[in-house]
Amino acid sequence: MARIAVIGAGMGALATAARLAVAGHRVAVYERTDTYGGAVRRFERDGFGFDTGPGLLTLPAVYRDLFVKTGKEPLEDRVELVQVDPSARHVFADGTEVSLPNASRAGVVSALDEALGSGAGQRWGDFLVRARETWDRTRRPLLEEPLWPNWRVLADREPYPAVPHKRLLRTRRAGTLAEVGAWELREPRLAALLEGHALAYGLDPRTAPASAAVLPYMEHAFGTWYVRGGLRELARAVYERCLARGVEFVFGAEVTRVLEKDGRATGVELAQGAGSGGGEVVDADFVVAPGGAAGLPLRGEGEVAPQQGLPSRLTVLLALRGGRPEGTAHRTVVHTEDRAGELESLFGAAPGVPARPTVTVLRPGDPALVPDGDHEAVTLSAVVPAGSQPGEEHVEALLRAAERAVPDLRERVLWREVRTPADIAEETGAAGGAVPAPALAAAGGRLLHPANSTGVAGLFTAGGWSHPGGGLPHAGMSGALVAGLVVEGPEFRGSQ
């Protein structure tokens, strides 16, 4: 039985801890804040409840597998998973609206044809076929296996089977997601639909590789899910599974450095006053750290560097008078009327908060989140630069956009709570409140994440800033990979 110190109690760390504890190891988690879950938090006031991090879940099989592998009680015995249908309602710049069914190719094709004109659905359906091929080519190396030592193979090859396009007397193939939209979808609203999936992960569609096609494909193929009571309930369930397997948690314990001797991790040092016995040295046979943690020796020479320049989120929590109308979509995406301006604001030479952002409106319709049926809890969110300090004018921009989806929004507001990049930074420790994106192939490897194993023996990384990247499913997968590397050693090659 090995002693294992886990730094942080984010979702990747929790998934790692549960798996290692059930394998018979003695696991202790040191979390600098007073709670678990990382970005998966809840804000409560006056009987209202809001997720302040992710509001929806894709690939629930990741957490089903976690519960199967760590005990007899399945995930569905601990939380209630609800498939969201429609998956999303989209409001485009010209006022066109479309609601896309969840996990139904035929339904999506029909809805797009009806809303955008004959042929639009077929073009999107054909794109999903190519996206599936991309998924099949990259699923194992990007999600289910430790990062290959020869990761340049993933970096230099574009797995998306782009359609040949004749342009300026030359035949070209799309290399970016924006080019896929312009050359293959050939419809501004379809292009906005595609690019919106990249933007939701903080990626610039003009530079994101065509392999980012897997992002809409994951939603289409595996559905979009909600956890009754909010996504915080998923974090609670994983935390309780850790406790049931004997994981020890020390909250208010900030780790200042990983200890190392003769090239091997030997424990961690806590800050003075951290948790119980602050300033002490904790011996460990293995250490699991968050990827990209400042000051920690997390990688060897020549390996993948952490993703850089990723933005953050601005979120507005709204307590509304009046119940949620029947038939309301859980998620509405209100697309910007100035996509070029939005992208330039976020990713240009002088980043700033977009004046006219794309806004996601979440209206869960969950009785657990409101004081009674005569009220509604609504969450608005938009991408903003990491480290930015959005002001009242930026909050107003979100509200104006949301009114295109909820016309009576302002007159119903009882109160609001604004969450900025500084709040995300405080909760997750990420510089500027940056939010990691999933790992993607091609693009020279700049959207890969550092391997879970490091240049220091016995030191591993889990969570959104290490392989396979950001997002709830990917965090859970990182836990499975780290547990496999600890238990089976460097020969571990992932689930079969």
Long-range contacts (C-beta under 8 A, 24 or more apart in sequence): 1-25, 1-26, 2-26, 2-285, 2-286, 2-486, 3-28, 3-283, 3-284, 3-285, 3-286, 4-28, 4-284, 4-285, 4-286, 4-287, 4-288, 4-486, 5-30, 5-255, 5-267, 5-268, 5-282, 5-284, 5-286, 5-287, 5-288, 6-30, 6-287, 6-288, 6-462, 7-255, 7-258, 7-268, 7-287, 7-288, 7-289, 7-290, 7-293, 7-296, 8-32, 8-38, 8-289, 8-290, 8-293, 8-429, 8-463, 9-33, 9-35, 9-36, 9-37, 9-38, 9-239, 9-249, 9-251, 10-37, 10-38, 10-39, 10-40, 10-290, 10-428, 10-463, 10-464, 10-475, 11-37, 11-38, 11-40, 11-235, 11-238, 11-463, 11-472, 11-475, 11-476, 11-479, 12-38, 12-290, 12-462, 12-463, 12-464, 12-466, 12-475, 12-476, 12-478, 12-479, 13-38, 13-288, 13-290, 13-462, 13-463, 13-479, 14-235, 14-238, 14-239, 14-242, 14-479, 15-66, 15-238, 15-462, 15-475, 15-476, 15-478, 15-479, 15-480, 16-288, 16-462, 16-478, 16-479, 16-482, 16-483, 17-242, 17-247, 17-288, 17-479, 18-66, 18-70, 18-238, 18-241, 18-242, 18-245, 18-247, 18-479, 19-66, 19-69, 19-70, 19-479, 19-480, 19-483, 20-483, 20-486, 20-487, 21-70, 21-242, 21-245, 21-246, 21-247, 22-69, 22-70, 22-71, 22-245, 23-483, 23-486, 23-487, 25-286, 25-486, 26-246, 27-242, 27-246, 27-247, 27-248, 28-247, 28-248, 28-249, 28-250, 28-282, 28-284, 29-242, 29-247, 29-248, 29-249, 29-250, 30-250, 30-253, 30-254, 30-255, 30-268, 30-270, 30-274, 30-275, 30-282, 31-249, 31-250, 31-251, 31-252, 31-253, 32-252, 32-253, 32-254, 32-255, 32-274, 32-429, 33-251, 33-252, 33-426, 33-427, 34-251, 34-252, 35-251, 36-235, 36-239, 36-249, 37-232, 37-235, 37-236, 37-239, 38-235, 38-427, 38-428, 38-463, 38-475, 39-424, 39-427, 39-428, 39-435, 40-231, 40-232, 40-234, 40-235, 40-472, 41-232, 41-427, 42-230, 42-232, 43-317, 43-417, 43-419, 45-319, 45-415, 45-417, 46-319, 46-371, 46-414, 46-415, 47-370, 47-371, 47-372, 47-375, 48-317, 48-319, 48-369, 48-370, 48-371, 48-375, 48-377, 49-229, 49-230, 49-368, 49-369, 49-370, 49-377, 50-230, 50-317, 50-369, 50-377, 50-379, 50-417, 51-230, 51-231, 51-232, 51-362, 51-379, 52-315, 52-317, 52-419, 52-423, 52-427, 53-231, 54-231, 54-471, 54-472, 55-226, 55-230, 55-231, 55-331, 55-362, 55-364, 55-379, 55-381, 56-84, 56-224, 56-225, 56-226, 56-231, 56-330, 56-331, 56-362, 57-81, 57-224, 57-225, 57-226, 57-227, 57-231, 57-234, 57-472, 57-473, 58-218, 58-219, 58-222, 58-223, 58-224, 58-225, 58-471, 58-472, 58-473, 59-218, 59-222, 59-473, 60-222, 60-225, 60-473, 61-222, 62-472, 62-473, 62-476, 62-477, 62-480, 63-234, 63-238, 63-472, 63-473, 63-476, 65-480, 65-495, 66-238, 66-241, 66-476, 66-479, 66-480, 67-237, 67-241, 69-480, 70-241, 70-245, 71-241, 71-244, 71-245, 75-237, 78-237, 78-240, 78-241, 79-227, 79-228, 79-229, 79-233, 79-234, 79-237, 80-227, 80-228, 80-229, 81-225, 81-226, 81-227, 81-228, 82-225, 82-226, 82-227, 82-228, 83-223, 83-224, 83-225, 83-226, 84-223, 84-224, 84-225, 84-226, 84-330, 84-331, 86-329, 86-330, 87-219, 87-220, 87-223, 87-224, 87-331, 88-224, 88-329, 88-331, 88-332, 88-333, 89-329, 89-331, 89-332, 89-333, 89-405, 90-192, 90-193, 90-196, 90-332, 90-333, 90-335, 91-332, 91-333, 91-334, 91-335, 91-404, 91-405, 92-189, 92-192, 92-335, 93-189, 93-192, 93-335, 93-336, 93-337, 93-339, 94-189, 95-404, 96-189, 99-329, 102-223, 102-224, 103-220, 103-221, 103-222, 103-223, 103-224, 105-220, 108-220, 112-190, 116-187, 116-189, 116-190, 117-187, 120-187, 120-189, 120-190, 123-184, 123-185, 123-186, 123-187, 123-190, 124-185, 124-190, 124-193, 126-184, 127-180, 127-184, 127-185, 127-194, 127-213, 128-216, 128-217, 128-220, 130-160, 130-161, 130-162, 130-163, 130-184, 130-213, 131-160, 131-213, 131-214, 131-216, 131-217, 131-220, 132-217, 132-221, 133-159, 133-160, 133-161, 134-159, 134-160, 134-161, 134-210, 134-211, 134-213, 134-214, 134-217, 135-214, 135-217, 135-218, 135-221, 137-441, 138-211, 138-214, 138-441, 140-494, 141-441, 142-439, 142-440, 142-441, 142-468, 143-439, 143-468, 143-474, 143-477, 144-477, 144-494, 144-495, 145-481, 145-493, 145-494, 146-451, 146-452, 146-453, 146-467, 146-481, 146-484, 146-485, 146-492, 146-493, 146-494, 147-304, 147-448, 147-449, 147-450, 147-451, 147-452, 147-467, 151-303, 151-304, 151-445, 151-448, 151-451, 152-445, 154-441, 154-442, 154-445, 154-448, 155-441, 155-442, 155-443, 155-444, 155-445, 155-448, 156-442, 156-444, 156-445, 157-441, 157-442, 158-209, 158-210, 158-211, 158-441, 158-442, 159-211, 159-441, 159-442, 160-209, 160-210, 160-211, 160-213, 160-442, 162-210, 174-210, 175-209, 175-210, 175-442, 176-205, 176-206, 176-207, 176-208, 176-209, 176-210, 177-203, 177-205, 177-208, 177-209, 177-210, 177-212, 177-213, 178-205, 178-206, 178-208, 179-210, 180-210, 180-213, 181-205, 192-335, 192-339, 195-339, 196-333, 196-335, 196-358, 199-342, 199-358, 199-383, 200-360, 200-383, 201-435, 201-437, 201-438, 201-470, 201-471, 202-310, 202-311, 202-312, 202-383, 202-434, 202-435, 202-437, 203-437, 203-447, 204-343, 204-346, 204-347, 205-343, 206-343, 206-347, 207-347, 207-443, 208-440, 208-443, 208-447, 209-440, 209-441, 209-442, 209-443, 209-447, 210-442, 211-440, 211-441, 211-442, 211-443, 212-440, 214-440, 215-438, 218-473, 224-331, 226-330, 226-364, 226-366, 228-366, 228-368, 229-366, 229-368, 229-369, 230-364, 230-366, 230-368, 230-369, 231-472, 234-472, 250-275, 250-276, 251-275, 253-278, 255-289, 256-295, 257-295, 257-296, 258-287, 258-289, 258-296, 258-297, 258-456, 258-459, 260-297, 260-456, 260-459, 263-456, 263-457, 264-456, 264-457, 264-458, 265-456, 265-457, 265-458, 265-459, 266-458, 285-458, 286-458, 286-459, 286-460, 286-486, 287-458, 287-459, 287-460, 288-460, 288-461, 288-462, 288-482, 288-486, 289-459, 289-460, 289-461, 289-462, 290-429, 290-461, 290-462, 290-463, 290-465, 290-466, 291-449, 291-450, 291-461, 291-462, 291-463, 291-464, 291-465, 291-466, 291-467, 292-430, 292-450, 292-461, 292-465, 292-466, 293-429, 293-461, 293-465, 294-431, 296-459, 297-454, 297-455, 297-456, 297-459, 298-450, 298-454, 298-455, 298-459, 298-461, 299-450, 299-451, 299-454, 299-455, 300-454, 300-455, 301-455, 303-450, 303-451, 303-455, 304-445, 304-448, 304-449, 304-450, 304-451, 304-467, 305-450, 306-449, 306-450, 306-465, 307-436, 307-437, 307-446, 307-447, 307-449, 307-465, 307-469, 308-446, 309-347, 310-386, 310-434, 310-435, 310-436, 310-437, 311-346, 311-351, 311-383, 311-384, 311-385, 311-386, 311-434, 311-435, 312-383, 312-384, 312-385, 312-386, 312-387, 312-388, 312-421, 312-424, 312-432, 312-433, 312-434, 312-435, 313-381, 313-382, 313-383, 313-384, 313-419, 313-421, 313-424, 313-433, 313-435, 314-353, 314-381, 314-382, 314-383, 314-384, 314-390, 314-394, 314-395, 314-398, 314-418, 314-419, 314-420, 314-421, 315-379, 315-380, 315-381, 315-418, 315-419, 316-379, 316-380, 316-381, 316-395, 316-398, 316-399, 316-416, 316-417, 316-418, 316-419, 317-377, 317-378, 317-379, 317-416, 317-417, 317-418, 317-419, 318-377, 318-378, 318-379, 318-380, 318-409, 318-413, 318-416, 319-375, 319-377, 319-413, 319-414, 319-415, 319-416, 320-375, 320-376, 320-377, 320-378, 320-409, 320-412, 320-413, 320-414, 321-374, 321-375, 321-412, 321-413, 321-414, 322-374, 322-375, 322-376, 322-408, 322-412, 323-373, 323-374, 323-375, 323-376, 324-363, 324-365, 324-376, 328-363, 328-365, 329-363, 330-362, 330-363, 330-364, 330-365, 331-360, 331-361, 331-362, 331-363, 332-360, 332-361, 332-363, 332-405, 333-358, 333-359, 333-360, 333-361, 334-358, 334-359, 334-360, 334-361, 334-401, 334-402, 334-404, 334-405, 336-401, 345-385, 346-383, 346-384, 346-385, 351-385, 351-388, 352-385, 352-388, 353-384, 353-385, 353-388, 353-390, 353-394, 354-382, 354-383, 354-384, 354-397, 355-393, 355-397, 356-397, 356-401, 357-382, 357-383, 357-384, 357-397, 357-398, 357-401, 358-382, 358-383, 358-401, 359-398, 359-401, 359-402, 361-402, 361-405, 361-406, 363-406, 375-414, 376-412, 378-402, 378-406, 378-409, 384-421, 385-421, 385-432, 386-421, 386-430, 386-431, 386-432, 386-433, 386-434, 386-435, 387-421, 387-431, 387-432, 387-433, 388-420, 388-421, 388-432, 389-420, 389-421, 389-422, 390-418, 390-420, 390-421, 430-465, 435-464, 435-470, 436-464, 436-465, 436-469, 436-470, 436-471, 437-469, 437-470, 437-471, 438-468, 438-469, 438-470, 438-471, 438-474, 439-467, 439-468, 439-469, 439-474, 452-478, 452-481, 452-482, 452-485, 453-485, 453-490, 460-485, 460-486
